[in-house]
Every structure is written in C-alpha cells, then in structure tokens.
Amino acid sequence: MTGDAGRAEKARRAIQKAVWWTEDYAYATGRQLRSFFDRTQPDGFLSGTGRPVVVIPGVYENWQFMLPLITALHKAGHPVHVVTVLQRNRLAIPAAAKLVAKHLAAADVMNAAIVAHSKGGLIGKYLMMTHDGEKRVERMVAVCSPFSGSRYARFMLAPNLRAFSPRNALTLQLAREERINHRITSVFGPFDPHIPEGSILPGARNIKLDVPGHFRILGHQDTVRTILEEIPL
C-alpha cells in the first residue's frame, strides 16, 4: 500500500469509528431517556417455565436500560429477575454482588443464568467466585464486559469508573481467577469505544458479533439471538 493509499485508509477507518461512536451514544441516550420515563413493573417478567435469568446492567444504567433484552428473554419463556435495589449500579462491585446474591436467595432462584452488560459482567463473575456457595448461578452471558479493565478508566474522575483500571486490585483479581470462566460466555463486537482492550475472557466462550459499539449491541437482533442460544431453557 502506497503512502497516499495508506493515509486514505487510515482516514476512512477514523471516520468509520466516529460514525460507530456517534451511533452508540445516540442509542445510549435514547435508552436512558426511555428508561427514565418507563413505568414498567419488574414483577411482570417473573412468569415463565424456562431457566430463570437475572439481569445485571452496567454502571449508571438502571434495569429498564436493558428492557428490550429483558422483553425478548421473557417472551422466549424465561422468568426474568431484576435487582431493583442496584438502582443505577454505582456501588462497588463486591457490594453489588452481595445484593444480587441476597436477591437470588430471597427469591430462592436456582440453576439461574446471569445476563449482564459491561460492569454487570464483573459483578456477575465476582458473585460466582465468592457469593454462590449454594450454586444458584449456573452460567453467565456478559455483553461488552471489561474483564481485563479499560485503560481509559485512569482518566475518569469518579472512583466507581476509575475502578475499571487494568491496575486496579479487584480487576486484577477477577482477571487472574479463571476456574469459573468455562461457565461464562463473553459477547462483544469489533469496536468498543469504552474498552479498547476488548472483552475476550480466557477459558470462556468468546463470541464476536459484527455489531460495533458498547451500548447499541444490546438491542441488536444478533445479540438477542446469541444470548437465547447460550441460555438453554
């Protein structure tokens, strides 16, 4: 490739990433607005004869942010549990995992699958490592989770975002612990503006979809189909 051709290709890729970034934040903004005004009651998703699913959203996301995915899971026959006490998921990962574990115990949920987004995947893995002595969780499907951290975290002002640094002690602990990775499916796309390190998890089932973004991937039909395939009834 000549110098001019190389520069043109570099410019094309930069423009493409800018478009993906814009589309991703447009989706996130739309979902945040809809979730703010949504009055859907979570108890309406508890019916179903399939495997119970526990949904854990990402940081600053309430459960309604994942409503399209929750609706699809419920329609497929899964009773879906949301942990409303997490609110917008700003708690530290260990504290959030403890709350999810309490919900599972209180609802007597067994053989469950966790479906998580971003930080939710770290919460789910921590729970599986430390708070699941009764084996209530069988597996987890995580979408765009920073299992190895994100180098951008060190630039964040909020402590709950800086915690995603690859140098953070908890992030390192989660990355080192591989004994449960075979029970995890990590789903991600070709470009994630928040996690340049990617979401590949050693020993897990890693599925790369042709859907760029950190948020928009949640509502894509390929993601929904993949999650349903990974969670047998």
C-alpha positions in Angstrom: 0.0 0.0 0.0 1.4 3.4 -1.0 1.8 6.3 1.3 -1.3 8.1 -0.1 -3.4 4.9 -0.1 -2.3 4.2 3.5 -3.3 7.7 4.7 -6.6 7.4 2.9 -7.3 4.0 4.5 -6.4 5.4 7.9 -8.7 8.4 7.4 -11.5 6.0 6.3 -11.1 3.9 9.5 -11.1 7.0 11.6 -14.4 8.2 10.0 -15.9 4.8 10.4 -15.1 4.7 14.1 -16.5 8.2 14.5 -19.8 7.1 12.9 -19.9 4.0 15.2 -19.2 6.2 18.3 -22.0 8.6 17.3 -24.5 5.7 16.7 -23.5 4.1 20.0 -24.1 7.3 22.1 -27.3 8.0 20.2 -28.6 4.6 21.2 -27.4 5.0 24.8 -29.0 8.5 25.1 -32.3 7.2 23.7 -32.4 4.3 26.0 -31.5 6.4 29.1 -34.4 8.8 28.2 -36.9 6.0 27.7 -35.8 4.2 30.9 -36.2 7.4 32.9 -39.8 7.7 31.9 -40.6 4.0 31.7 -43.1 2.8 34.3 -43.0 -1.0 33.5 -43.1 -3.1 36.6 -40.4 -5.8 37.0 -42.8 -8.3 38.6 -44.4 -8.7 35.2 -41.4 -10.6 33.9 -41.3 -13.3 36.6 -43.6 -15.7 34.9 -42.3 -18.5 32.6 -41.2 -22.1 32.8 -37.7 -21.7 31.4 -34.4 -21.2 33.1 -34.5 -18.2 35.4 -32.5 -15.2 34.2 -31.0 -12.5 36.4 -30.2 -9.2 34.6 -27.4 -7.0 35.8 -26.9 -3.7 33.9 -23.8 -1.6 33.5 -22.6 1.4 35.5 -25.1 4.3 35.6 -27.7 2.0 34.0 -31.0 1.0 35.7 -32.7 -2.2 34.8 -35.0 -0.5 32.3 -31.9 0.3 30.1 -31.9 -3.4 29.2 -35.7 -3.6 28.7 -35.6 -4.7 25.1 -33.4 -7.7 26.0 -35.5 -8.4 29.1 -38.6 -8.5 27.0 -37.1 -10.9 24.5 -35.9 -13.2 27.2 -39.3 -13.3 28.9 -41.1 -13.8 25.5 -38.8 -16.8 25.0 -40.1 -18.4 28.2 -37.5 -17.3 30.8 -38.6 -15.8 34.1 -36.5 -12.7 34.4 -35.3 -11.2 37.7 -34.1 -7.6 38.0 -32.4 -6.4 41.2 -34.0 -3.0 41.6 -32.0 -2.2 44.7 -29.0 -1.7 42.5 -30.7 1.4 41.1 -28.2 2.9 38.7 -25.4 0.4 39.6 -22.9 2.9 41.2 -22.0 0.6 44.1 -18.6 -1.1 44.3 -18.5 -4.5 42.6 -18.4 -6.6 45.9 -21.3 -4.6 47.4 -23.4 -5.0 44.2 -22.6 -8.7 44.0 -23.7 -9.2 47.6 -27.1 -7.5 46.8 -27.6 -9.7 43.8 -26.8 -12.8 45.9 -29.3 -11.7 48.5 -31.9 -11.3 45.8 -31.2 -14.9 44.5 -31.5 -16.3 48.0 -34.7 -14.4 48.9 -36.4 -15.4 45.7 -35.0 -19.0 46.0 -33.7 -18.9 42.4 -31.8 -22.0 41.3 -30.0 -23.0 38.1 -30.0 -19.4 37.0 -28.3 -17.7 34.2 -26.9 -14.1 34.6 -27.3 -11.8 31.6 -25.1 -8.8 32.2 -23.8 -5.7 30.4 -20.4 -4.1 31.0 -19.8 -3.7 34.7 -22.6 -6.1 35.3 -20.3 -8.9 33.9 -17.7 -8.1 36.6 -20.4 -8.2 39.3 -21.7 -11.5 38.0 -18.2 -13.0 37.9 -17.4 -11.8 41.4 -20.7 -13.2 42.6 -19.9 -16.6 41.0 -16.5 -16.6 42.7 -17.4 -15.5 46.2 -21.2 -15.4 46.9 -22.6 -18.6 45.3 -21.9 -21.4 47.7 -25.4 -22.7 47.1 -24.7 -22.9 43.3 -27.7 -20.8 42.4 -26.0 -19.5 39.3 -25.1 -22.0 36.6 -23.7 -19.7 33.9 -23.4 -16.1 32.7 -23.6 -14.3 29.4 -21.8 -10.9 29.5 -22.0 -8.3 26.8 -19.1 -5.9 26.4 -17.7 -6.5 29.9 -14.2 -5.1 30.7 -12.8 -8.4 32.1 -9.2 -7.0 31.7 -10.2 -3.4 32.6 -10.0 -0.3 30.4 -7.1 2.0 30.0 -9.5 4.9 29.8 -10.5 4.4 33.5 -7.5 6.2 34.8 -8.7 9.4 33.2 -12.1 9.3 34.9 -12.9 11.5 37.9 -15.5 9.2 39.5 -14.0 6.5 41.7 -16.5 3.9 40.5 -15.2 4.4 37.0 -11.5 4.5 37.9 -12.1 1.1 39.5 -12.1 -0.4 35.9 -8.4 0.4 35.5 -6.3 -2.6 34.5 -4.1 -1.9 37.5 -7.0 -1.9 40.0 -6.5 -4.7 42.6 -10.1 -6.1 42.1 -9.8 -6.0 38.3 -6.5 -7.9 38.6 -8.1 -10.4 41.0 -11.0 -11.0 38.6 -8.7 -11.4 35.6 -6.5 -13.9 37.4 -9.4 -16.1 38.6 -10.1 -18.5 35.7 -11.7 -21.5 37.4 -15.2 -20.4 36.5 -14.5 -18.9 33.1 -15.8 -22.0 31.4 -19.3 -21.1 32.7 -19.1 -17.7 31.1 -19.9 -16.5 27.6 -18.5 -13.1 26.6 -20.2 -11.4 23.7 -18.7 -8.3 22.0 -18.3 -6.5 18.7 -15.4 -5.4 16.5 -15.2 -1.9 18.1 -15.9 -0.8 21.7 -15.2 2.9 22.4 -15.1 2.2 26.2 -13.0 -1.0 26.3 -10.0 -0.8 23.8 -8.6 -3.9 25.5 -11.6 -5.9 24.3 -13.8 -8.3 26.2 -12.1 -11.6 25.4 -12.0 -13.8 28.6 -9.5 -16.7 28.6 -11.2 -20.1 29.0 -14.7 -18.6 28.4 -16.8 -19.0 25.3 -16.0 -15.8 23.4 -18.4 -14.7 20.6 -17.6 -11.8 18.4 -20.6 -10.3 16.6 -20.5 -8.0 13.6 -22.1 -5.2 15.7 -19.8 -2.3 16.8 -20.4 -0.3 20.0 -20.6 -0.6 23.7 -24.4 0.1 24.1 -26.0 -0.4 20.7 -25.1 -4.0 20.6 -27.5 -4.6 23.5 -30.5 -4.1 21.3 -29.3 -5.8 18.2 -31.2 -8.9 17.0 -27.9 -10.9 16.6 -27.1 -10.2 20.3 -30.6 -11.3 21.4 -30.4 -14.5 19.3 -26.9 -15.3 20.6 -28.0 -14.8 24.2 -31.0 -17.0 23.8 -28.8 -19.7 22.2 -26.4 -19.5 25.1 -29.1 -20.0 27.7 -31.0 -23.2 27.1 -34.5 -23.4 28.6 
